[in-house]
Amino acid sequence: MLVSNSLMHRYFFVCYDHSTNTRSVISVSIKSVKHIRLLALGSQGDVQPYVALGLGLQQAGFDVSLGTTAEFRPFVEAWGLPCVTTPLKLFSVIKQDTMNEDKATTSLHKHRLKEQRRAQKIFLQLVRDIVPELARGADLLLYSFSTFLAAPHVAEKLGIPALLAAFQPVMIPTATFPSNRAPALPLGGWYNRLTYSWSERLTWLFVQHSLNAWRREKLHLPNLDMQGFLAPLHGKAQPILFGLSPTIVPRPSDWGEHIHLTGYWFLPPASAFQPSAELSAFLQAGTPPISIGFGSMRSLYSHAMLDLLKAAIKQAGVRAILIANRKHLPSTNLPEQIFLVDHIPHDWLFPRVAAAVHHGGAGTTGATLRAGIPTIVLPYLSGIDQAFWGKRVAELGVGPAPIPFSQLTADSLAQAIRQAISDEAMRKKAAWIGEQLRAENGVGNAAQVIIDFVNKGS
């Protein structure tokens, strides 16, 4: 559990040791924060907002670096942000360990569930191995939910504060919407709050033994009880930041004042990007195409999925730009209505397309909303935020109802595409949302919260 002493500007971790039935107190100080380390593990969607936030903190005068895995070093350093990396390529390790599933499973949905369970187990172990290395030399850690099971404990070991700075609002208890691990049922606030209690207890049952063993054996820290484990989510002694807009997720009335919806953390525009002559010609050859991309969800790019996309595009009568690394595609033999690009800045592409089809990651969803275009969400992974964003897009009236991956067909996708490009009310609402988001300064707002926190201890 985390509590504060406002006179001394110190923070106290209260730990419970089950083996000795005793509590111990470890205090940390924020009086001399000189170096901020942002911890970003996962996909580019996890790293990119932290690069934007890091640049904002640099401009505010902080010494900042970003800790991540090796594959993202070129991207981070290209923006002029110092980068601390582990040699490990996180997604390469996870993919290698789950690769045999591709050959053994013909059902896309069955493969998705098996891959997700194994990847989560591997990811948790890797995070615990990586975070202590990436946190060295920091005076303050910023971390997201991808490192929630390691970062606060490493900060405790180092005697430094750690702030949760995330992109998904679905782990902080509220009566407004349910936990991301529970179905959204029309039962009201009592049900929504109960889902967080369920989720927290299940998570604690899943991690308590391995977490406390890791704390004892690797960090040489005492055991935590459930209250201590949940302190970063329930405590009010230090701020929690969400890189989200209150236009998209209105602030729940039952959240404490220490929880901040700052606005999205977007990078500066990709003004230097130059499209190929072929891409420019494709864009100019007719009505605006749609875009399709699934980020790091590599197993979506199968023969079955490509065939489904081709059929849906043909049925909808549209052209499409498919964003996918051609090395991950089973075939690049695509019809002339589909233009393939390996990578392209979302802030350049999305204003030039009629609608976007994607998996519902927080970053991609935010980019489509900022561009002011309708968005079609196909939630792929369960238990995270993709279904939440799909539902939120539909509630805002800026996209069709989400289509869960297990229910996806060429017909259902074609129908959603036709709705997104032809529904005038939807297009107007998306354009209005885009205007609101482009007027926000999420990075600046987040930097100010952190400045206030640091100054409180000086």
C-alpha positions in Angstrom: 0.0 0.0 0.0 1.2 3.5 -0.8 0.7 6.5 1.5 2.3 9.9 1.6 3.7 12.4 4.1 3.1 15.9 2.7 5.5 17.5 5.1 8.5 15.4 4.3 7.5 14.8 0.7 8.2 11.1 1.0 6.2 8.1 -0.1 5.8 4.9 1.9 5.4 1.3 0.6 3.7 -0.8 3.2 4.5 -4.5 2.6 3.1 -7.6 4.3 5.2 -10.7 4.8 3.0 -13.8 5.1 5.8 -16.0 6.3 6.5 -13.9 9.4 3.1 -12.2 9.7 4.7 -8.8 9.8 4.5 -5.5 7.9 7.4 -3.4 6.8 7.6 0.1 5.5 9.9 1.3 2.7 10.0 5.1 2.0 11.0 6.9 -1.2 11.7 10.5 -1.8 10.8 12.8 -4.8 13.0 15.7 -3.6 15.7 15.1 -6.2 14.2 13.9 -9.4 16.9 14.4 -12.0 16.3 11.7 -14.5 12.9 10.4 -15.7 12.8 7.0 -17.4 9.7 5.9 -19.4 9.2 2.2 -19.6 7.6 1.1 -22.8 7.3 -2.7 -23.6 5.1 -4.2 -26.1 4.2 -3.1 -29.7 4.9 0.2 -31.4 1.4 1.3 -30.1 2.9 1.0 -26.6 6.1 2.8 -27.4 5.0 5.7 -29.7 2.9 7.6 -27.1 5.7 7.4 -24.6 8.1 8.9 -27.2 5.7 11.8 -27.6 5.4 12.2 -23.8 9.2 12.0 -23.4 9.7 14.7 -25.9 7.3 16.9 -24.0 9.1 16.3 -20.8 12.4 17.1 -22.5 10.9 20.4 -23.6 9.8 21.1 -20.0 13.5 20.8 -19.0 13.7 17.2 -17.7 16.5 14.8 -18.4 14.5 12.0 -20.0 15.2 8.6 -21.6 13.0 5.7 -22.7 13.5 2.1 -21.8 12.4 -0.5 -24.3 13.4 -3.5 -26.3 16.0 -3.5 -29.1 13.7 -3.4 -32.1 12.5 0.1 -31.1 15.8 1.8 -30.6 16.0 3.2 -34.2 12.5 4.6 -33.9 13.1 6.2 -30.5 16.4 7.7 -31.3 15.2 9.0 -34.7 13.0 11.4 -32.6 16.1 12.5 -30.6 15.1 10.8 -27.4 17.9 8.9 -25.5 17.1 5.2 -25.4 18.0 2.4 -23.0 17.4 -1.1 -24.4 17.7 -4.7 -23.5 19.2 -6.9 -26.4 16.0 -8.9 -26.3 13.5 -8.5 -29.1 10.3 -9.1 -27.1 7.9 -9.9 -30.0 10.5 -12.1 -31.7 10.8 -14.3 -28.6 7.0 -14.5 -28.1 6.4 -15.2 -31.8 9.1 -17.9 -31.9 7.6 -19.7 -28.9 4.1 -19.7 -30.3 5.0 -20.2 -34.0 4.1 -23.9 -34.1 0.5 -22.9 -33.4 0.2 -21.5 -36.9 0.8 -24.8 -38.6 -1.3 -26.9 -36.1 -4.5 -24.8 -36.1 -6.8 -24.2 -39.0 -9.3 -22.2 -37.1 -8.3 -18.6 -36.8 -10.3 -18.1 -33.6 -8.9 -21.2 -31.9 -5.4 -20.1 -32.8 -6.0 -16.6 -31.5 -7.0 -17.9 -28.0 -4.2 -20.4 -27.8 -1.6 -17.9 -29.0 -2.9 -15.3 -26.5 -2.7 -17.5 -23.5 0.9 -18.6 -24.2 2.0 -15.1 -25.2 0.7 -13.6 -22.0 2.6 -16.2 -19.9 5.8 -15.5 -21.8 5.3 -11.8 -21.7 4.9 -11.7 -17.9 8.2 -13.6 -17.4 10.1 -11.4 -19.9 8.8 -8.2 -18.3 10.1 -9.3 -14.9 13.5 -10.1 -16.5 13.7 -6.8 -18.4 12.3 -4.1 -16.2 15.0 -4.2 -13.5 17.7 -3.7 -16.2 15.8 -0.9 -17.9 15.1 1.0 -14.7 18.7 1.5 -13.6 19.8 5.1 -13.3 16.3 6.6 -13.0 15.0 8.9 -10.3 11.4 8.6 -11.5 9.7 5.8 -13.5 6.7 6.2 -15.8 5.1 2.9 -16.7 2.0 1.6 -18.4 -0.2 -1.5 -17.8 2.2 -3.6 -19.9 4.8 -3.3 -17.0 2.3 -3.0 -14.1 3.4 -6.4 -12.7 7.0 -5.3 -12.5 7.7 -1.5 -12.5 6.2 -0.5 -9.1 8.2 -3.3 -7.4 11.4 -2.4 -9.1 10.8 1.3 -8.1 10.3 0.1 -4.6 13.6 -1.7 -4.7 15.4 1.4 -6.1 13.7 3.7 -3.6 12.2 5.9 -6.3 8.6 6.9 -7.2 6.8 5.3 -10.1 3.8 6.9 -11.9 1.2 4.9 -13.9 0.9 6.6 -17.2 -1.4 4.5 -19.4 -3.6 4.6 -22.5 -6.5 2.3 -21.3 -8.9 3.5 -18.6 -10.3 0.0 -17.9 -8.4 -1.1 -14.8 -9.3 1.8 -12.4 -12.5 0.8 -10.6 -15.6 2.9 -11.6 -19.3 2.5 -11.9 -19.3 4.1 -15.3 -18.0 1.1 -17.4 -16.9 -2.5 -16.5 -13.5 -4.0 -16.3 -11.9 -4.9 -19.6 -12.0 -8.5 -18.4 -15.8 -8.7 -18.0 -18.6 -8.5 -20.5 -20.4 -5.1 -20.9 -23.9 -5.9 -19.5 -26.7 -3.4 -19.0 -26.9 -3.9 -15.3 -25.8 -0.5 -14.0 -23.1 0.8 -11.8 -23.2 -1.9 -9.2 -22.3 -4.5 -11.8 -19.5 -2.3 -13.3 -17.8 -1.8 -10.0 -18.2 -5.5 -9.1 -16.3 -6.5 -12.3 -13.2 -4.7 -11.1 -13.4 -6.6 -7.8 -13.7 -9.9 -9.7 -10.9 -8.9 -12.1 -8.5 -7.8 -9.3 -9.1 -11.0 -7.2 -8.5 -13.2 -10.2 -5.4 -11.3 -11.2 -4.1 -11.6 -7.6 -4.8 -15.3 -7.5 -2.9 -15.7 -10.8 0.2 -13.7 -9.9 0.5 -13.7 -6.1 2.9 -16.7 -5.7 5.2 -15.9 -8.6 5.1 -12.2 -7.8 6.1 -12.7 -4.2 8.7 -15.3 -5.1 10.2 -12.8 -7.6 10.2 -10.0 -5.0 11.9 -12.2 -2.4 14.5 -14.0 -4.6 15.3 -11.3 -7.2 14.5 -8.0 -5.6 15.1 -9.0 -2.0 11.8 -7.4 -0.9 9.2 -8.7 1.5 5.9 -10.2 0.4 2.9 -8.1 -0.6 -0.7 -8.8 0.3 -3.5 -8.0 -2.2 -3.9 -4.5 -0.8 -0.3 -3.7 -1.4 -0.4 -5.2 -4.9 -3.4 -3.0 -5.8 -1.9 0.2 -4.2 -0.8 1.7 -7.6 -4.4 1.5 -8.8 -6.2 2.4 -5.6 -3.8 4.8 -3.8 -4.3 8.5 -4.0 -0.9 9.7 -2.9 0.4 10.3 -6.4 -1.1 11.0 -9.8 -2.3 8.5 -12.4 -2.1 9.8 -15.9 -4.2 8.6 -18.9 -3.2 9.7 -22.4 -6.8 9.9 -23.4 -9.2 12.7 -24.2 -12.3 13.4 -22.1 -14.1 14.0 -25.3 -13.7 10.3 -26.0 -13.9 8.9 -22.5 -15.7 11.4 -20.2 -14.1 11.4 -16.8 -16.0 9.1 -14.4 -17.5 11.0 -11.5 -16.3 8.5 -9.0 -12.6 8.8 -9.8 -10.4 10.8 -7.4 -8.8 14.1 -8.4 -5.4 12.4 -8.6 -6.5 10.7 -11.9 -5.9 12.8 -14.9 -7.3 12.5 -18.5 -4.7 14.6 -20.2 -5.6 14.2 -23.8 -3.8 11.9 -26.2 0.0 11.8 -26.5 0.6 12.3 -30.2 3.9 12.8 -31.9 4.5 15.9 -34.0 3.2 15.6 -37.6 5.2 13.5 -40.0 6.0 16.5 -42.2 9.1 14.8 -43.7 7.2 11.8 -45.0 7.2 11.5 -48.8 4.9 8.9 -50.4 6.1 6.8 -53.3 5.0 7.7 -56.7 2.9 4.5 -56.8 1.1 5.4 -53.6 0.4 8.9 -54.7 -1.0 7.6 -58.0 -3.2 5.1 -56.2 -4.6 7.8 -53.9 -5.4 10.1 -56.9 -6.9 7.4 -59.1 -10.4 7.6 -57.7 -12.4 8.2 -54.6 -10.5 8.0 -51.3 -9.8 4.4 -50.3 -10.2 2.9 -46.9 -7.2 1.8 -44.8 -6.7 -1.6 -43.2 -4.1 -2.5 -40.7 -3.7 -4.6 -37.6 -0.5 -3.3 -36.1 1.5 -6.1 -34.4 -1.2 -8.6 -34.7 0.8 -10.7 -37.1 -1.2 -13.9 -37.0 -4.1 -12.0 -38.6 -2.2 -11.9 -41.9 -3.1 -15.5 -42.8 -4.4 -16.9 -46.1 -7.9 -17.1 -44.6 -7.8 -13.5 -43.4 -6.4 -12.2 -46.7 -9.2 -14.0 -48.6 -11.8 -12.5 -46.2 -10.4 -9.0 -46.7 -10.3 -9.4 -50.5 -13.9 -10.6 -50.6 -15.1 -7.8 -48.3 -13.4 -5.1 -50.3 -14.9 -6.4 -53.5 -18.4 -6.7 -52.0 -18.2 -3.1 -50.5 -17.0 -1.7 -53.9 -14.1 0.2 -52.4 -10.4 0.4 -52.8 -8.1 -0.2 -49.8 -4.6 0.5 -48.6 -3.4 -2.5 -46.6 -0.7 -1.6 -44.0 1.3 -4.8 -43.4 4.9 -6.0 -43.5 5.0 -8.0 -46.7 7.4 -10.4 -44.9 4.5 -11.5 -42.7 2.0 -12.0 -45.5 1.5 -15.5 -47.0 1.1 -13.8 -50.4 1.5 -10.4 -52.0 -0.6 -11.3 -54.9 -3.3 -8.7 -54.4 -6.0 -7.3 -56.7 -5.6 -3.9 -58.1 -8.1 -2.5 -55.7 -5.7 -3.1 -52.8 -2.4 -1.2 -52.4 0.2 -2.7 -50.0 2.4 -0.6 -47.8 4.9 -1.9 -45.2 4.6 1.1 -43.0 3.2 4.6 -43.2 2.6 7.3 -40.6 -1.0 7.3 -39.5 -1.1 11.1 -39.2 -0.2 11.3 -42.9 -2.4 8.6 -44.2 -5.7 8.8 -42.2 -6.7 12.3 -43.3 -6.5 11.0 -46.9 -8.7 7.9 -46.5 -12.5 7.5 -46.2 -12.4 5.2 -43.2 -10.1 2.9 -41.3 -10.4 -0.8 -40.4 -8.2 -1.9 -37.5 -7.9 -4.1 -34.4 -8.9 -1.5 -31.8 -5.6 -0.6 -30.2 -5.7 2.5 -28.2 -3.1 4.3 -30.4 -4.7 3.5 -33.7 -8.1 4.3 -32.4 -6.9 7.7 -31.2 -5.2 8.4 -34.5 -8.4 7.7 -36.5 -10.5 9.8 -34.2 -8.0 12.7 -34.5 -8.1 12.4 -38.3 -11.8 12.9 -38.2 -12.7 9.7 -40.1 -15.1 6.8 -39.3 -13.4 3.8 -37.8 -14.3 0.1 -38.0 -12.9 -1.9 -35.0 -12.4 -5.7 -35.2 -11.3 -6.6 -31.7 -8.8 -9.4 -31.8 -7.5 -10.0 -28.3 -9.7 -10.6 -25.3 -9.1 -9.2 -21.8 -7.4 -6.0 -22.9 -8.8 -2.8 -24.3 -9.7 -3.6 -28.0 -13.4 -4.4 -27.3 -13.7 -1.3 -25.1 -12.5 0.9 -27.9 -14.8 -0.8 -30.4 -17.8 -0.2 -28.2 -16.8 3.3 -27.4 -16.4 4.2 -31.1 -20.0 2.9 -31.8 -21.4 4.8 -28.7 -19.8 8.0 -30.0 -21.4 7.5 -33.4 -18.1 7.6 -35.3 -18.1 4.0 -36.4 -20.3 0.9 -36.9 -20.7 -1.6 -34.1 -17.5 -3.5 -33.5 -17.2 -7.0 -35.1 -15.5 -9.5 -32.7 -12.8 -11.4 -34.6 -14.7 -14.7 -33.8 -17.8 -13.4 -35.7 -16.0 -11.7 -38.6 -17.1 -12.6 -42.1 -16.6 -11.0 -45.5 -20.3 -10.0 -45.5 -20.3 -8.4 -42.0 -17.1 -6.5 -42.8 -18.4 -5.3 -46.2 -21.6 -4.1 -44.5 -19.6 -2.2 -41.9 -17.4 -0.6 -44.6 -20.5 0.5 -46.6 -22.0 2.1 -43.5 -18.8 3.9 -42.6 -18.4 5.5 -46.0 -22.0 6.4 -46.6 -23.6 7.4 -43.3 -23.5 11.2 -43.4 -24.3 11.7 -39.7 -21.4 9.3 -38.8 -19.0 11.2 -41.0 -20.0 14.6 -39.6 -19.7 13.3 -36.0 -16.2 11.9 -36.8 -15.2 15.2 -38.3 -16.4 17.1 -35.2 -14.5 14.7 -32.9 -11.4 15.2 -35.0 -11.6 19.0 -34.5 -11.9 18.6 -30.8 -8.9 16.3 -30.5 -6.6 18.4 -32.8 -7.3 21.4 -30.4 -6.0 19.5 -27.4 -2.5 19.5 -25.9 -2.3 16.1 -24.2 1.5 16.0 -24.0 1.6 19.5 -22.5 -1.1 18.6 -20.0 0.6 15.4 -18.9 4.0 17.2 -18.6 2.4 19.7 -16.3 1.0 17.0 -14.0 4.5 15.5 -13.7 6.0 18.9 -13.1 3.6 19.6 -10.3 4.3 16.2 -8.8 8.1 16.7 -8.8 7.8 20.3 -7.5 5.7 19.1 -4.7 8.8 17.3 -3.4 11.3 20.1 -4.0 
